[in-house]
Amino acid sequence: MLKKILSYLYPITLYKEKSSISETLEVTLYNGKYLLNTKNTNYSYGSLQTVLKKGLLEIGKNNISEMKHILILGVAGGSVVKTLVNDFNFSNKITGVELDQHVIDIANKYFNLNTFQNFECVIDDAQNFVEETPNKYDLIIIDIFNDKVMPAFLFENDFIHNTKNLLQKKGYILFNIMDSKIQKKIISENYFNHFEENEYVMKVIKNVERFNDLIIIHSVKK
């Protein structure tokens, strides 16, 4: 209780360690809330949660309520799972794919990720998962970073093609981008080239929480 009170005065580090994937993983108590951070950015339950919630609100609560299966590529502390369940009352299936088991251990211990009964976590590389899974999804959330660096495979043809193939008819992709202005422009323009204008509606929400762009793709194929 004392730590929680003191956290309104200054951030308190509760846990800090390296993993095989991340240089630094840090759980911080700040303003009475737990945050999961890496060396240079927030991974969960801080600004990132606000960013993804804005994208979900853009898709719409009514649309999300009708979905049967949501895929999250890049789970981290699981803040988007909590947002879907608590803020959008989503009770159908959520599958999360996370490369770093250490991150999930932290998420379970500090953020109670394992208490969400409609959530299943798969420890796997997202590239492998989108290539091999037989399932289709109503919403695919792509939120993959190593610290604040986006892996190159996210913009390679195979990954984009495989992700497209996992979408249900009328499904959505919500893609979180955090990079320099020049890189974001190159990334988003190249990404859009893979989606046919007569089959997909594409939108970019720029400068969410200052540093992030959100790409929203909606399949309108008949």
Residue frames relative to the residue before (quaternion, step in Angstrom):
aa qw qx qy qz dx dy dz
M 1.0000 0.0000 0.0000 0.0000 0.00 0.00 0.00
L 0.6409 0.5297 -0.3224 0.4524 3.57 0.99 -0.84
K 0.6402 0.5257 -0.3255 0.4559 3.58 0.97 -0.87
K 0.6444 0.5266 -0.3283 0.4469 3.56 0.96 -0.84
I 0.6493 0.5056 -0.3151 0.4728 3.58 1.00 -0.82
L 0.6780 0.4989 -0.2893 0.4557 3.57 0.90 -0.95
S 0.5962 0.5998 -0.3626 0.3916 3.60 1.13 -0.62
Y 0.5936 0.5493 -0.3732 0.4546 3.60 1.23 -0.29
L 0.6566 0.4787 -0.3005 0.4994 3.57 1.30 -0.24
Y 0.7829 -0.1107 0.1126 0.6017 3.56 1.05 -0.82
P 0.5622 -0.6125 0.4256 0.3574 3.60 -1.11 0.57
I 0.1990 -0.7758 0.5927 0.0852 3.55 -1.04 0.87
T 0.2957 -0.7589 0.5572 0.1617 3.58 -0.71 1.09
L 0.1868 -0.8055 0.5580 0.0701 3.56 -0.69 1.13
Y 0.7975 0.0307 0.0338 0.6016 3.55 1.12 -0.66
K 0.1148 0.7794 -0.6101 0.0842 3.56 -1.00 0.83
E 0.2433 0.7636 -0.5569 0.2181 3.54 -0.68 1.11
K 0.4508 -0.6401 0.5418 0.3057 3.54 -1.27 0.35
S 0.1710 -0.7334 0.6370 0.1645 3.54 -1.30 0.37
S 0.6810 -0.4708 0.3510 0.4376 3.56 -1.26 0.02
I 0.7104 0.4253 -0.2399 0.5068 3.58 1.23 -0.41
S 0.7997 0.2667 -0.1071 0.5271 3.56 0.83 -1.02
E 0.5172 -0.6485 0.4652 0.3092 3.55 -1.01 0.84
T 0.7963 -0.0121 0.0375 0.6036 3.57 1.01 -0.84
L 0.0361 -0.7424 0.6683 0.0287 3.54 -1.09 0.86
E 0.0083 0.8276 -0.5557 0.0782 3.55 -0.67 1.09
V 0.1712 -0.7465 0.6346 0.1039 3.54 -0.94 0.96
T 0.0459 -0.8130 0.5789 -0.0415 3.54 -0.70 1.19
L 0.2646 -0.7228 0.6163 0.1665 3.53 -1.10 0.78
Y 0.1421 0.7967 -0.5657 0.1583 3.58 -0.53 1.20
N 0.8307 -0.0082 -0.0632 0.5530 3.55 -0.76 1.09
G 0.7143 -0.4828 0.2421 0.4450 3.54 1.02 0.88
K 0.6915 0.4490 -0.2718 0.4964 3.59 1.27 0.07
Y 0.4314 -0.6720 0.5407 0.2647 3.54 -1.18 0.68
L 0.0758 -0.7778 0.6235 0.0230 3.55 -1.02 0.89
L 0.2232 -0.7299 0.6249 0.1639 3.55 -1.18 0.60
N 0.0040 0.8189 -0.5700 0.0672 3.55 -0.60 1.21
T 0.2753 -0.6741 0.6383 0.2498 3.50 -1.37 0.26
K 0.7935 -0.3231 0.1918 0.4787 3.58 -1.24 -0.13
N 0.8440 0.2045 -0.0509 0.4932 3.58 0.87 -0.97
T 0.8099 0.2090 -0.0995 0.5389 3.60 1.17 -0.10
N 0.5313 -0.5989 0.4944 0.3387 3.53 -1.36 0.25
Y 0.2685 -0.7773 0.5531 0.1335 3.57 -0.92 0.97
S 0.8107 -0.0806 0.0889 0.5730 3.59 0.99 -0.75
Y 0.8569 0.2226 -0.1694 0.4331 3.49 -1.34 0.57
G 0.6411 0.4248 -0.3708 0.5207 3.59 1.11 0.61
S 0.8353 -0.0607 0.0808 0.5404 3.55 -0.80 -1.02
L 0.5910 0.5877 -0.3730 0.4078 3.59 1.07 -0.65
Q 0.6378 0.5248 -0.3354 0.4531 3.58 0.96 -0.80
T 0.6376 0.5243 -0.3137 0.4692 3.58 1.04 -0.78
V 0.6316 0.5483 -0.3240 0.4421 3.57 1.01 -0.89
L 0.7335 0.4296 -0.2521 0.4625 3.58 0.68 -1.07
K 0.6041 0.5477 -0.3673 0.4475 3.59 1.06 -0.62
K 0.6155 0.5417 -0.3483 0.4542 3.60 1.02 -0.73
G 0.6577 0.5046 -0.3079 0.4669 3.58 0.99 -0.81
L 0.6509 0.5103 -0.3119 0.4676 3.57 1.00 -0.80
L 0.6385 0.5131 -0.3274 0.4711 3.58 1.01 -0.76
E 0.6155 0.5401 -0.3421 0.4608 3.58 1.10 -0.69
I 0.6402 0.4978 -0.3203 0.4897 3.59 1.04 -0.74
G 0.4416 -0.7367 0.4041 0.3145 3.56 1.11 -0.71
K 0.5244 -0.6580 0.4504 0.2988 3.54 -0.95 0.93
N 0.6454 0.5250 -0.3344 0.4427 3.59 0.94 -0.78
N 0.6544 0.5009 -0.3142 0.4713 3.59 0.95 -0.84
I 0.6737 0.4956 -0.3000 0.4588 3.58 0.91 -0.90
S 0.6304 0.5551 -0.3393 0.4235 3.60 1.01 -0.75
E 0.6889 0.4761 -0.2779 0.4707 3.59 1.17 -0.54
M 0.5317 0.6490 -0.4004 0.3684 3.60 1.25 -0.15
K 0.3535 -0.7498 0.5308 0.1762 3.55 -1.17 0.70
H 0.8126 0.0368 0.0313 0.5809 3.60 1.02 -0.75
I 0.0932 -0.7899 0.6061 0.0051 3.55 -0.80 1.13
L 0.1935 -0.7713 0.6000 0.0870 3.56 -1.02 0.90
I 0.1072 -0.7723 0.6244 0.0460 3.57 -0.95 0.96
L 0.1306 -0.7752 0.6155 0.0561 3.57 -0.67 1.11
G 0.7627 0.1770 -0.1962 0.5903 3.54 -0.22 1.35
V 0.0610 -0.8607 0.5053 -0.0065 3.58 0.16 1.31
A 0.0459 -0.8124 0.5707 0.1106 3.58 0.91 -1.00
G 0.8302 -0.1898 0.1345 0.5066 3.63 -0.82 -0.93
G 0.5203 -0.6869 0.3820 0.3339 3.56 1.28 -0.06
S 0.2794 0.7939 -0.5077 0.1841 3.60 1.14 0.43
V 0.6477 0.5118 -0.3383 0.4517 3.60 1.01 -0.67
V 0.5704 0.5567 -0.3816 0.4681 3.60 1.17 -0.50
K 0.6647 0.4982 -0.2973 0.4706 3.56 0.89 -0.96
T 0.6361 0.5303 -0.3282 0.4545 3.59 0.98 -0.81
L 0.6663 0.5066 -0.3051 0.4542 3.58 0.88 -0.93
V 0.7151 0.4556 -0.2598 0.4622 3.57 0.87 -0.98
N 0.7791 0.3849 -0.1989 0.4531 3.58 0.72 -1.05
D 0.7690 0.3723 -0.1979 0.4805 3.60 0.91 -0.86
F 0.7667 0.3140 -0.1733 0.5326 3.57 1.16 -0.58
N 0.3717 -0.7662 0.4530 0.2638 3.57 1.34 0.08
F 0.2976 0.7706 -0.5105 0.2388 3.56 1.07 0.75
S 0.0740 -0.8391 0.5387 -0.0124 3.57 -0.57 1.17
N 0.5498 0.5904 -0.4135 0.4220 3.60 1.25 0.01
K 0.7699 -0.4426 0.2296 0.3983 3.56 -1.30 0.10
I 0.0765 -0.7496 0.6566 0.0335 3.54 -1.11 0.88
T 0.0821 -0.7729 0.6281 0.0360 3.58 -0.84 1.01
G 0.1072 -0.7958 0.5945 0.0419 3.55 -0.88 0.97
V 0.1716 -0.7671 0.6115 0.0909 3.57 -1.04 0.81
E 0.0671 0.7966 -0.5920 0.1022 3.57 -0.68 1.13
L 0.4211 -0.7292 0.4889 0.2278 3.55 -0.86 0.99
D 0.7629 0.4017 -0.1769 0.4747 3.57 0.98 -0.91
Q 0.3346 -0.7586 0.5287 0.1817 3.58 -0.40 1.24
H 0.5947 0.5862 -0.3548 0.4206 3.57 1.09 -0.73
V 0.6340 0.5279 -0.3254 0.4620 3.59 0.99 -0.80
I 0.6670 0.4958 -0.3021 0.4669 3.58 0.94 -0.85
D 0.6047 0.5426 -0.3542 0.4631 3.60 1.04 -0.69
I 0.6526 0.4948 -0.3024 0.4877 3.57 1.01 -0.84
A 0.6499 0.5300 -0.3142 0.4449 3.58 0.95 -0.90
N 0.6573 0.5009 -0.3067 0.4721 3.57 1.01 -0.77
K 0.7047 0.4863 -0.2665 0.4426 3.58 0.91 -0.94
Y 0.8125 0.3042 -0.1329 0.4793 3.58 0.77 -1.03
F 0.7952 0.2963 -0.1336 0.5118 3.59 1.11 -0.63
N 0.4218 -0.7584 0.4262 0.2553 3.58 1.32 0.24
L 0.1542 0.8271 -0.5257 0.1257 3.56 1.05 0.74
N 0.6849 0.5081 -0.2878 0.4358 3.58 1.01 -0.79
T 0.5751 0.5852 -0.3913 0.4167 3.61 1.22 0.10
F 0.5758 0.5632 -0.3947 0.4422 3.61 1.24 -0.17
Q 0.3222 -0.8201 0.4441 0.1625 3.54 -0.21 1.31
N 0.6955 0.4521 -0.2866 0.4794 3.61 1.13 -0.44
F 0.6055 0.5555 -0.3459 0.4529 3.58 1.31 0.20
E 0.0569 -0.7699 0.6354 0.0171 3.55 -1.02 0.92
C 0.1940 -0.7909 0.5728 0.0935 3.57 -0.84 1.01
V 0.1357 -0.7643 0.6279 0.0571 3.54 -1.00 0.93
I 0.2600 -0.7463 0.5924 0.1565 3.57 -0.79 1.03
D 0.3459 0.7155 -0.5169 0.3183 3.54 -0.29 1.29
D 0.5269 -0.5614 0.5216 0.3677 3.52 -1.36 0.20
A 0.5158 -0.6725 0.4321 0.3081 3.59 -0.79 1.00
Q 0.5939 0.5715 -0.3658 0.4323 3.60 1.07 -0.67
N 0.6809 0.4757 -0.2862 0.4777 3.56 0.91 -0.92
F 0.6589 0.5432 -0.3216 0.4092 3.54 0.88 -0.94
V 0.7135 0.4529 -0.2846 0.4526 3.60 0.74 -0.98
E 0.6296 0.5253 -0.3356 0.4638 3.57 1.20 -0.40
E 0.7946 0.3796 -0.1540 0.4480 3.56 0.98 -0.87
T 0.5938 0.5997 -0.3924 0.3657 3.61 1.03 -0.59
P 0.3547 -0.7401 0.5276 0.2191 3.61 -0.97 0.79
N 0.5627 0.6559 -0.3606 0.3508 3.59 1.27 -0.25
K 0.2759 -0.7039 0.6249 0.1946 3.50 -1.38 0.32
Y 0.1962 -0.8081 0.5522 0.0595 3.57 -1.09 0.73
D 0.4621 -0.6822 0.5033 0.2603 3.54 -1.17 0.70
L 0.7783 0.0580 -0.0252 0.6247 3.56 1.21 -0.55
I 0.0779 -0.7644 0.6392 0.0330 3.56 -0.96 0.95
I 0.1383 -0.7807 0.6080 0.0412 3.55 -0.67 1.18
I 0.1153 -0.7920 0.5986 0.0326 3.58 -0.69 1.13
D 0.1558 0.7883 -0.5646 0.1887 3.56 -0.45 1.25
I 0.2772 0.7955 -0.4735 0.2573 3.55 0.74 1.15
F 0.1357 0.7697 -0.6079 0.1399 3.53 -0.73 1.16
N 0.1878 -0.6855 0.6768 0.1919 3.50 -1.35 0.38
D 0.7364 -0.1355 -0.0165 0.6627 3.51 0.04 1.42
K 0.7493 -0.3478 0.2234 0.5174 3.67 -0.48 -1.01
V 0.5113 0.6281 -0.4161 0.4135 3.56 1.28 0.37
M 0.2919 -0.7474 0.5725 0.1686 3.56 -0.94 0.91
P 0.4577 -0.6937 0.4751 0.2890 3.62 -0.71 0.99
A 0.5718 -0.6380 0.4031 0.3217 3.56 -0.99 0.88
F 0.6073 0.6008 -0.3722 0.3630 3.62 1.00 -0.72
L 0.5401 0.6447 -0.4018 0.3623 3.61 1.17 -0.49
F 0.7646 0.3472 -0.1687 0.5161 3.58 1.17 -0.62
E 0.4730 0.6526 -0.4490 0.3858 3.54 1.26 0.38
N 0.6609 -0.5669 0.3300 0.3646 3.53 -1.10 0.75
D 0.6638 0.5284 -0.3215 0.4205 3.58 0.85 -0.92
F 0.6764 0.4916 -0.3021 0.4578 3.57 0.87 -0.92
I 0.6637 0.4946 -0.3122 0.4662 3.58 0.89 -0.87
H 0.6500 0.5167 -0.3110 0.4624 3.57 0.95 -0.88
N 0.6752 0.4916 -0.2986 0.4618 3.59 0.87 -0.91
T 0.6392 0.5216 -0.3260 0.4615 3.58 1.01 -0.78
K 0.6259 0.5387 -0.3300 0.4573 3.58 0.95 -0.85
N 0.6883 0.5103 -0.2813 0.4321 3.55 0.93 -0.93
L 0.6405 0.5321 -0.3265 0.4473 3.59 1.23 -0.35
L 0.5621 0.6339 -0.3806 0.3706 3.59 1.24 -0.27
Q 0.4134 -0.6482 0.5818 0.2654 3.51 -1.11 0.76
K 0.6157 -0.4848 0.4370 0.4415 3.57 -1.25 0.22
K 0.8157 0.1628 -0.1890 0.5220 3.55 -0.95 0.99
G 0.4295 0.7198 -0.4469 0.3124 3.60 1.25 0.31
Y 0.3483 -0.7350 0.5552 0.1740 3.54 -1.36 0.29
I 0.1624 -0.7034 0.6753 0.1512 3.50 -1.37 0.46
L 0.0751 -0.7589 0.6461 0.0317 3.56 -0.99 0.94
F 0.0408 -0.8344 0.5445 -0.0748 3.54 -0.35 1.34
N 0.2070 -0.7930 0.5671 0.0815 3.56 -0.60 1.20
I 0.0627 -0.7999 0.5966 -0.0150 3.57 -0.75 1.15
M 0.0403 0.7773 -0.6268 0.0360 3.54 -0.95 0.90
D 0.3572 0.7089 -0.5280 0.3018 3.56 -0.34 1.25
S 0.7061 -0.4214 0.3204 0.4704 3.58 -1.25 -0.08
K 0.6765 -0.5123 0.3407 0.4047 3.58 -1.24 0.45
I 0.6631 0.5013 -0.3094 0.4617 3.58 0.92 -0.88
Q 0.6737 0.4886 -0.2983 0.4674 3.57 0.90 -0.93
K 0.6384 0.5304 -0.3375 0.4441 3.60 0.94 -0.80
K 0.6363 0.5232 -0.3282 0.4623 3.59 1.02 -0.80
I 0.6650 0.4954 -0.2967 0.4736 3.59 0.90 -0.93
I 0.6556 0.5313 -0.3050 0.4415 3.55 0.94 -0.96
S 0.7258 0.4542 -0.2694 0.4409 3.57 0.68 -1.07
E 0.6537 0.5053 -0.3273 0.4584 3.60 0.96 -0.80
N 0.6572 0.4943 -0.3120 0.4758 3.59 0.94 -0.80
Y 0.6410 0.5370 -0.3228 0.4434 3.57 0.98 -0.83
F 0.6687 0.5145 -0.3051 0.4416 3.58 0.89 -0.90
N 0.5806 0.6115 -0.3715 0.3886 3.59 1.10 -0.58
H 0.6625 0.5221 -0.2996 0.4458 3.58 1.19 -0.44
F 0.7052 0.4259 -0.2486 0.5094 3.59 1.27 -0.14
E 0.3978 -0.7469 0.4886 0.2127 3.54 -0.60 1.21
E 0.5170 -0.6935 0.4087 0.2910 3.58 -0.80 1.03
N 0.6887 0.4761 -0.2928 0.4617 3.59 1.06 -0.62
E 0.7242 0.4143 -0.2361 0.4982 3.60 1.28 -0.17
Y 0.7826 0.2244 -0.1124 0.5697 3.59 1.22 -0.38
V 0.2459 -0.7097 0.6378 0.1703 3.53 -1.20 0.69
M 0.1128 -0.8272 0.5505 -0.0003 3.56 -0.72 1.11
K 0.0212 0.7986 -0.5988 0.0564 3.55 -1.00 0.87
V 0.1568 -0.7578 0.6242 0.1077 3.55 -1.18 0.64
I 0.1583 -0.7343 0.6528 0.0979 3.55 -0.96 0.94
K 0.2065 -0.8426 0.4918 0.0742 3.56 -0.35 1.25
N 0.8788 0.1442 -0.0915 0.4456 3.49 -1.37 0.57
V 0.1911 0.7672 -0.5764 0.2065 3.56 0.83 1.01
E 0.8138 -0.0141 -0.0556 0.5783 3.59 -0.67 1.09
R 0.6926 -0.5320 0.2206 0.4343 3.54 1.12 0.93
F 0.8433 0.2764 -0.0986 0.4502 3.60 0.72 -1.02
N 0.7137 0.4674 -0.2441 0.4612 3.60 1.20 -0.35
D 0.1583 -0.7098 0.6706 0.1465 3.50 -1.31 0.55
L 0.2068 -0.7564 0.6067 0.1305 3.55 -1.12 0.67
I 0.1700 -0.7493 0.6323 0.0992 3.54 -0.89 0.98
I 0.0633 -0.7808 0.6212 0.0213 3.57 -0.87 0.98
I 0.0781 -0.7782 0.6232 -0.0008 3.54 -0.78 1.14
H 0.0607 -0.7931 0.6058 0.0157 3.58 -0.84 0.97
S 0.3263 -0.7432 0.5546 0.1832 3.56 -0.71 1.09
V 0.0401 -0.7972 0.6024 -0.0044 3.55 -0.80 1.05
K 0.2650 0.7856 -0.5131 0.2219 3.56 1.22 0.50
K 0.3754 -0.7262 0.5318 0.2210 3.58 -1.04 0.79
